[in-house]
């Protein structure tokens, strides 16, 4: 299932363009970004780590998160 186009599609559509069929507002969803970065974990671990740290930076001490 993993070929050349899957990582490109995830990176281009979700990380760079911030869009998908179900999310056309170009906003970053906290959970969505983490789920999308999972698909890059084996192929681009550095990028997945950057996304995880970026998301963790927006978590409050109470556990709530900022959607950006």
Backbone bond lengths (Angstrom), bond angles and torsions (degrees), N, CA, C in turn:
res aa  C-N    CA-C-N  psi(-1)  N-CA   C-N-CA  omega(-1)  CA-C   N-CA-C  phi
1 X - - - 1.448 - - 1.532 111.28 -
2 X 1.306 116.41 -33.16 1.462 118.71 179.79 1.518 108.36 -83.79
3 X 1.291 115.32 119.22 1.454 120.53 176.78 1.523 108.06 -133.68
4 X 1.288 116.99 -161.73 1.464 120.86 -179.17 1.524 112.13 -66.77
5 X 1.322 117.48 -34.63 1.460 120.18 -170.72 1.517 113.99 -82.93
6 X 1.306 119.51 -28.44 1.470 120.52 -179.62 1.522 112.12 -62.04
7 X 1.326 120.08 -51.86 1.468 118.75 177.74 1.525 112.17 -61.34
8 X 1.323 116.63 -38.94 1.462 119.71 179.14 1.524 110.84 -63.70
9 X 1.321 117.06 -43.27 1.458 121.07 -179.11 1.522 111.07 -63.34
10 X 1.313 117.05 -44.90 1.459 120.36 179.21 1.519 110.57 -63.16
11 X 1.312 116.25 -46.71 1.464 119.67 -178.02 1.528 111.62 -66.53
12 X 1.306 117.03 -47.85 1.465 120.52 -175.64 1.523 112.28 -70.79
13 X 1.315 117.11 -44.46 1.466 120.01 -174.62 1.520 113.25 -82.35
14 X 1.305 117.91 -38.11 1.461 119.82 -172.24 1.516 113.34 -101.24
15 X 1.314 118.38 -36.78 1.461 120.00 -176.53 1.528 111.83 -89.19
16 X 1.310 117.13 -39.34 1.457 121.18 -176.14 1.527 111.61 -93.60
17 X 1.330 117.36 -54.16 1.462 120.78 -175.11 1.525 112.75 -82.63
18 X 1.318 117.60 -17.42 1.461 123.28 -179.67 1.524 111.97 53.36
19 X 1.294 115.93 52.04 1.449 118.98 179.16 1.520 110.28 -147.22
20 X 1.286 114.31 159.50 1.456 122.75 174.03 1.518 106.55 -159.06
21 X 1.297 116.22 172.18 1.460 120.03 -179.78 1.522 110.74 -58.95
22 X 1.327 117.16 -38.01 1.458 121.71 -175.84 1.526 112.93 -94.33
23 X 1.304 119.48 -1.71 1.469 121.00 -177.19 1.527 108.75 -141.05
24 X 1.319 115.85 89.60 1.460 120.34 -175.79 1.524 112.94 -99.77
25 X 1.309 118.46 7.68 1.467 121.03 -175.65 1.523 112.62 -86.95
26 X 1.288 118.58 -5.08 1.467 126.07 -179.62 1.519 113.35 61.80
27 X 1.307 117.07 29.08 1.462 121.49 176.44 1.524 109.07 -96.78
28 X 1.311 116.09 154.61 1.456 120.90 175.17 1.521 108.92 -88.37
29 X 1.298 117.87 119.23 1.452 121.92 172.99 1.524 108.32 -91.93
30 X 1.311 117.31 131.68 1.462 121.72 -176.22 1.525 110.80 -57.45
31 X 1.322 115.99 -57.19 1.463 120.07 -178.30 1.527 111.25 -64.88
32 X 1.323 116.69 -40.65 1.462 120.49 -178.47 1.522 111.82 -60.85
33 X 1.322 116.82 -42.90 1.461 120.01 179.83 1.524 111.37 -63.56
34 X 1.332 116.48 -40.34 1.465 119.25 179.20 1.525 111.22 -68.03
35 X 1.328 116.67 -40.85 1.457 119.40 178.39 1.525 111.24 -64.56
36 X 1.307 116.55 -41.39 1.461 119.75 -179.78 1.524 111.84 -67.97
37 X 1.309 117.00 -33.02 1.466 119.04 179.40 1.530 111.42 -71.04
38 X 1.331 117.90 -22.33 1.466 120.26 176.45 1.526 111.53 -60.99
39 X 1.324 116.43 -34.01 1.463 118.72 -178.95 1.527 112.03 -69.24
40 X 1.322 117.06 -18.30 1.466 120.93 178.40 1.524 112.96 -98.95
41 X 1.314 117.23 -1.13 1.463 121.09 -172.88 1.527 113.24 -58.23
42 X 1.309 118.15 -44.63 1.466 120.54 -178.40 1.524 112.59 -77.97
43 X 1.324 116.56 -32.19 1.463 120.07 -174.84 1.521 113.40 -91.51
44 X 1.319 116.87 -36.20 1.471 122.18 -178.12 1.528 109.81 -134.46
45 X 1.336 118.62 70.42 1.464 120.32 -175.68 1.525 113.22 -61.68
46 X 1.322 117.73 -31.47 1.465 119.76 179.28 1.530 110.72 -65.27
47 X 1.317 116.77 -43.37 1.459 120.91 178.50 1.526 111.15 -65.56
48 X 1.327 116.89 -41.17 1.462 120.56 177.89 1.529 110.58 -62.53
49 X 1.312 117.43 -39.57 1.469 121.43 178.02 1.525 111.12 -64.77
50 X 1.330 116.63 -42.11 1.466 120.44 178.12 1.525 111.09 -61.20
51 X 1.328 116.77 -40.94 1.460 120.30 178.84 1.527 111.00 -65.67
52 X 1.328 116.69 -40.61 1.457 120.73 179.04 1.524 111.04 -63.48
53 X 1.317 117.06 -44.80 1.464 120.66 178.98 1.523 111.42 -67.20
54 X 1.316 117.15 -36.13 1.455 121.22 176.83 1.529 110.71 -63.31
55 X 1.317 116.77 -42.19 1.462 120.69 178.47 1.527 111.14 -69.47
56 X 1.319 117.30 -41.36 1.468 120.71 -179.15 1.525 111.55 -64.30
57 X 1.307 117.28 -28.20 1.467 120.78 178.93 1.521 111.70 -68.56
58 X 1.322 117.47 -15.70 1.456 121.24 -179.02 1.517 113.09 -106.30
59 X 1.313 116.48 18.14 1.454 120.62 177.15 1.520 109.15 -101.23
60 X 1.313 115.71 132.47 1.456 121.86 -179.84 1.528 110.20 -84.97
61 X 1.340 117.98 159.67 1.473 120.67 -179.90 1.534 113.15 -56.99
62 X 1.332 117.24 -28.50 1.471 120.57 179.84 1.526 112.22 -74.57
63 X 1.324 116.63 -13.06 1.454 121.22 -179.12 1.516 113.69 105.86
64 X 1.327 117.20 -14.00 1.462 120.34 176.65 1.519 109.65 -67.74
65 X 1.310 115.57 158.39 1.461 119.71 178.90 1.518 110.36 -127.11
66 X 1.314 114.90 154.15 1.456 122.04 176.33 1.522 108.29 -93.41
67 X 1.307 115.91 128.30 1.464 120.55 174.84 1.507 107.10 -93.40
68 X 1.308 116.64 122.61 1.462 119.74 -174.66 1.501 111.24 -123.52
